[in-house]
Amino acid sequence: MIDSFSLGLTHALLLYAAWKLMARPDLDSENTPDADAKPRWGKR
């Protein structure tokens, strides 16, 4: 039997993650990154 605390905890964490993602200001931006922009990771 699944413990209701663990089920509630995982759903609460998923809700928190979705809330944080929806609060990001770059989600409203439709600009694409420039081709000559410095990459964030590595030297590709």
Buried (B, 14 or more C-beta within 10 A) or exposed (E): EEEEEEEEEEEEEEEEEEEEEEEEEEEEEEEEEEEEEEEEEEEE
